[in-house]
Amino acid sequence: MNREAFLRALLPHLHSLYSFARWLTRDGDEAEDIVHDALSRVLLNGNCNLAGGEIRTYLFTIIRRTYINRLRRGRYEATSADYPEDDSSLAAPSELGGFSDLPPELLRRDLNEALASLHEDSRSVVLLADVEGFSVEEIAQVMGIPAGTVKSKLWRAHQGLRKKLRVYQESKPR
């Protein structure tokens, strides 16, 4: 795939890449820097020879590795308190019922806090699976861990989120 074709294939993923980096860093400027650094390295190194589905997995892998490298260099801490500016994709679907009459800001705040309380690896697995729609195998590739570990992390993270968001489950009509 030539550079222009790679850039065309990359464009639909930019928002998701930024959102993922934003969740990792908790800082919009840092997220932009990570996306910029990661994509610059891909383009400068000529690593543009990927098929359609592989591009998405590859890009998320590069974003995560860039974040981890910065973390190791002590660039910033993993536990900042800021939340993503644009978290509209995390709002509860109205068809869930039960808490649709609650202010969406309340659910969004509680969901953000619950996600932020997860360890970075668990949060990444949840975001990749539930927000970005990655398969277990794709997440394993992005995270560099076995698929069984992904399943385990996802299960434990979902249990933790359920516990923290129990009030919403309890208010849901049966």
C-alpha positions in Angstrom: 0.0 0.0 0.0 1.5 3.3 -1.0 1.6 6.3 1.3 -1.5 8.0 -0.1 -3.6 4.9 0.2 -2.4 4.4 3.7 -3.4 7.9 4.6 -6.9 7.4 3.1 -7.2 4.2 5.1 -6.1 5.9 8.3 -8.5 8.9 8.2 -11.6 7.0 9.4 -9.7 5.9 12.5 -8.3 9.2 13.6 -11.1 10.1 16.0 -11.0 6.7 17.6 -7.2 6.8 17.9 -7.4 10.2 19.6 -10.2 9.1 21.9 -8.2 6.0 22.9 -5.0 8.1 23.5 -7.2 10.6 25.5 -8.4 7.9 27.8 -4.9 6.6 28.3 -3.3 10.0 29.0 -6.3 11.9 30.5 -4.9 15.0 28.6 -6.0 16.3 25.2 -2.7 17.8 24.4 -0.8 14.7 25.4 -3.2 12.6 23.4 -2.6 14.7 20.3 1.1 14.4 20.8 0.9 10.6 21.1 -1.2 10.3 18.0 1.1 12.6 16.1 4.3 10.8 17.3 2.9 7.4 16.5 1.7 8.3 13.0 4.8 10.2 12.2 6.9 7.1 13.1 4.7 4.9 11.0 5.0 7.2 8.0 8.7 7.9 8.4 9.6 4.2 8.8 7.5 3.3 5.8 5.4 0.8 7.7 2.4 1.4 5.4 2.0 -2.1 3.9 -1.0 -3.4 5.8 -4.4 -4.7 4.6 -7.7 -3.0 5.7 -8.5 -4.7 9.0 -4.8 -4.9 10.0 -4.5 -1.1 9.8 -6.9 -0.5 12.7 -5.2 -3.1 15.0 -1.8 -1.9 14.0 -2.6 1.8 14.7 -4.1 1.1 18.1 -1.0 -1.0 18.9 1.3 1.8 18.0 -0.7 4.4 20.0 -0.6 2.1 23.1 3.1 1.5 22.7 3.9 5.2 22.3 1.9 5.9 25.5 3.7 3.1 27.4 7.1 4.4 26.2 6.3 7.9 27.4 5.1 6.5 30.7 8.4 4.6 31.2 10.3 7.8 30.5 8.4 9.5 33.3 6.7 11.9 30.9 3.5 11.8 33.0 1.6 9.7 35.5 -1.0 7.1 34.7 -3.5 8.3 37.3 -4.6 11.8 36.3 -8.1 13.0 37.3 -9.2 14.7 34.1 -11.8 13.0 31.9 -12.2 13.1 28.1 -13.8 16.3 26.8 -15.9 14.4 24.2 -17.3 11.4 25.9 -20.6 11.3 24.1 -19.9 7.8 22.9 -20.1 6.7 26.5 -23.6 7.8 27.2 -26.1 5.1 28.0 -28.4 4.0 25.1 -31.9 5.1 25.8 -33.3 1.6 25.1 -31.6 0.4 28.3 -34.4 2.0 30.2 -34.6 2.4 34.0 -32.2 5.3 34.3 -33.1 7.2 31.1 -34.9 9.7 33.2 -31.7 10.6 35.1 -29.6 13.4 33.8 -27.1 12.0 31.2 -24.3 14.1 32.9 -24.8 12.0 36.0 -24.4 8.7 34.3 -21.5 10.0 32.2 -19.7 11.3 35.3 -20.2 8.0 37.1 -19.2 6.0 34.1 -16.1 8.1 33.7 -15.2 7.7 37.3 -15.7 3.9 37.2 -13.6 3.6 34.0 -10.9 5.8 35.5 -10.7 3.6 38.6 -9.7 0.6 36.5 -6.0 -0.2 36.0 -4.7 1.0 32.7 -4.6 -2.4 31.1 -8.2 -3.2 32.2 -9.4 0.2 31.0 -7.7 -0.3 27.7 -9.3 -3.8 27.2 -12.8 -2.4 28.0 -12.4 0.6 25.7 -11.0 -1.5 22.9 -13.8 -4.2 23.3 -16.8 -2.1 24.2 -16.2 1.3 22.6 -14.1 0.4 19.6 -15.6 -3.0 18.9 -12.3 -5.0 18.7 -12.5 -8.8 18.9 -10.6 -10.6 21.6 -7.9 -11.6 19.1 -7.5 -8.0 17.9 -7.2 -6.8 21.5 -4.6 -9.5 22.2 -2.6 -8.2 19.3 -2.9 -4.6 20.3 -2.0 -5.3 24.0 0.6 -8.0 23.2 -1.0 -10.5 25.5 -2.7 -13.9 25.0 -6.4 -14.0 24.1 -7.2 -15.9 27.3 -5.7 -13.0 29.3 -7.8 -10.5 27.4 -10.9 -12.5 28.3 -9.9 -12.6 31.9 -9.1 -8.9 32.1 -12.4 -8.0 30.3 -14.4 -10.2 32.6 -12.8 -8.7 35.8 -13.1 -5.2 34.4 -16.8 -5.7 33.7 -17.3 -7.1 37.2 -15.6 -4.0 38.6 -17.7 -1.7 36.5 -20.9 -3.5 37.5 -20.0 -3.1 41.2 -19.3 0.6 40.8 -22.4 1.2 38.7 -24.7 -1.1 40.7 -27.1 1.8 41.5 -28.0 2.0 37.8 -28.6 -1.7 37.6 -30.8 -1.6 40.7 -32.9 1.3 39.3 -33.6 -0.6 36.1 -37.2 -1.9 35.9 -37.6 -5.7 35.8 
